[in-house]
Amino acid sequence: MPATLTAKKKCCKDKPRCKKCPVTLKRLETMGYAKRKDTRTYVMIDVVPKSVMKKARARA
């Protein structure tokens, strides 16, 4: 069963961004690791490698 994540309502803009940040989930979607189910819910398509998660959270 693929994991589903619900994004937070508002980004806190911390460095690095948290894993449930809407910006991080949007970046993972553009990289091909997540698919948007509805407005704030994402389904993870594959296991996200640590290096990819690090890039999605830290990119400026």
Contacts in CASP RR format, 6 or more apart in sequence:
PFRMAT RR
TARGET T0000
AUTHOR 0000-0000-0000
METHOD contacts of the structure
MODEL  1
MPATLTAKKKCCKDKPRCKKCPVTLKRLETMGYAKRKDTRTYVMIDVVPK
SVMKKARARA
2 43 0 8 1.000
2 44 0 8 1.000
2 45 0 8 1.000
3 43 0 8 1.000
3 44 0 8 1.000
4 37 0 8 1.000
4 41 0 8 1.000
4 42 0 8 1.000
4 43 0 8 1.000
4 44 0 8 1.000
5 19 0 8 1.000
5 20 0 8 1.000
5 25 0 8 1.000
5 34 0 8 1.000
5 41 0 8 1.000
5 42 0 8 1.000
5 44 0 8 1.000
6 20 0 8 1.000
6 40 0 8 1.000
6 41 0 8 1.000
6 42 0 8 1.000
7 20 0 8 1.000
7 21 0 8 1.000
7 22 0 8 1.000
7 25 0 8 1.000
7 40 0 8 1.000
7 41 0 8 1.000
7 42 0 8 1.000
8 18 0 8 1.000
8 20 0 8 1.000
8 21 0 8 1.000
8 22 0 8 1.000
9 40 0 8 1.000
10 22 0 8 1.000
11 17 0 8 1.000
11 21 0 8 1.000
11 22 0 8 1.000
11 23 0 8 1.000
12 18 0 8 1.000
12 21 0 8 1.000
15 58 0 8 1.000
16 54 0 8 1.000
16 57 0 8 1.000
16 58 0 8 1.000
17 23 0 8 1.000
17 24 0 8 1.000
17 57 0 8 1.000
17 58 0 8 1.000
18 24 0 8 1.000
18 57 0 8 1.000
19 53 0 8 1.000
19 57 0 8 1.000
21 57 0 8 1.000
22 40 0 8 1.000
24 56 0 8 1.000
24 57 0 8 1.000
25 34 0 8 1.000
25 42 0 8 1.000
27 55 0 8 1.000
27 56 0 8 1.000
27 59 0 8 1.000
28 34 0 8 1.000
28 42 0 8 1.000
28 44 0 8 1.000
28 48 0 8 1.000
28 52 0 8 1.000
28 53 0 8 1.000
28 56 0 8 1.000
29 35 0 8 1.000
29 36 0 8 1.000
29 42 0 8 1.000
31 52 0 8 1.000
31 56 0 8 1.000
32 45 0 8 1.000
33 44 0 8 1.000
33 45 0 8 1.000
33 46 0 8 1.000
33 48 0 8 1.000
33 52 0 8 1.000
34 42 0 8 1.000
34 43 0 8 1.000
34 44 0 8 1.000
34 45 0 8 1.000
34 48 0 8 1.000
35 42 0 8 1.000
35 43 0 8 1.000
35 45 0 8 1.000
36 42 0 8 1.000
37 43 0 8 1.000
END
